[in-house]
Amino acid sequence: LLSDECAESAPEIILPGQCAGHFAGFPALPVAVVMQKLSAIARLILLQRFGSAVTCAVQRAEVAASDLAWAGESVVCRMVWRRDDGIDTVFEGSATTTAGVQVGEMVLTLRR
């Protein structure tokens, strides 16, 4: 799902290899990987809104991890455009397992 205001990933099954090196014996997806996925979705929304020539850099990222996503679970990432002042664009997003467990949230400000 992609529009110029929000985007959502298809459910993605977490593979054990994506969890390598995180917690020995506890194959959980690193929070940094989840936040990278949310950031990539925000970039897709920017491209949808402003075209392929748009460039951006992270100005600010507020991250909160609320639970872990384990190998074998499916995760959906969703970002929503909130506001734009002509320089900075703010997004809010979350990652949730298909079982309904919220994994993390992010407020991301991208400077164009």
QUIMO-V329255 format. One record per residue. N is the residue number from 0. SS is DSSP state (a for helix, b for strand, c for the rest). PHI is phi as a letter, one per 30 degrees, with the letter a starting at -180 (NA if undefined). NEAR is the number of other ideal C-beta (glycine too) atoms within 10 Angstrom. Layout:
BEGIN
n = (N;N)
ss = (SS;SS)
phi = (PHI;PHI)
near = (NEAR;NEAR)
END
This chain:
BEGIN
n = (0;1;2;3;4;5;6;7;8;9;10;11;12;13;14;15;16;17;18;19;20;21;22;23;24;25;26;27;28;29;30;31;32;33;34;35;36;37;38;39;40;41;42;43;44;45;46;47;48;49;50;51;52;53;54;55;56;57;58;59;60;61;62;63;64;65;66;67;68;69;70;71;72;73;74;75;76;77;78;79;80;81;82;83;84;85;86;87;88;89;90;91;92;93;94;95;96;97;98;99;100;101;102;103;104;105;106;107;108;109;110;111)
ss = (c;b;c;c;c;b;b;b;c;c;c;b;b;c;c;a;a;a;a;c;c;c;c;c;c;c;c;b;c;c;a;a;a;a;a;a;a;a;a;a;a;a;a;a;a;a;a;a;a;a;c;c;c;c;c;c;b;b;b;b;b;b;b;b;b;c;c;c;c;b;c;c;c;b;b;b;b;b;b;b;b;b;b;b;c;c;c;b;b;b;b;b;b;b;b;b;b;c;c;c;c;b;b;b;b;b;b;b;b;b;b;c)
phi = (NA;b;b;d;b;a;a;b;d;d;e;c;d;d;c;e;d;d;c;e;i;d;b;e;i;b;d;c;d;e;e;d;d;d;d;d;d;d;d;d;d;e;d;d;d;e;d;d;d;c;j;d;d;d;b;a;b;d;c;a;b;c;b;b;c;c;a;c;c;c;e;j;d;c;b;c;c;b;b;b;d;c;a;b;c;j;b;c;c;c;b;b;a;a;b;b;d;d;d;j;d;d;c;a;b;b;c;b;c;c;c;c)
near = (9;13;12;12;13;17;23;15;18;8;13;17;11;20;12;10;8;16;20;10;6;16;10;6;4;10;19;17;23;17;19;11;15;24;21;12;18;25;18;13;24;25;17;13;22;20;15;17;14;15;8;6;6;14;9;16;8;11;14;11;15;10;14;12;17;13;13;20;28;17;17;11;18;14;23;16;25;16;26;17;19;14;10;15;8;6;10;14;23;17;26;18;25;18;29;20;18;12;9;6;15;14;22;22;18;24;14;23;20;23;12;14)
END
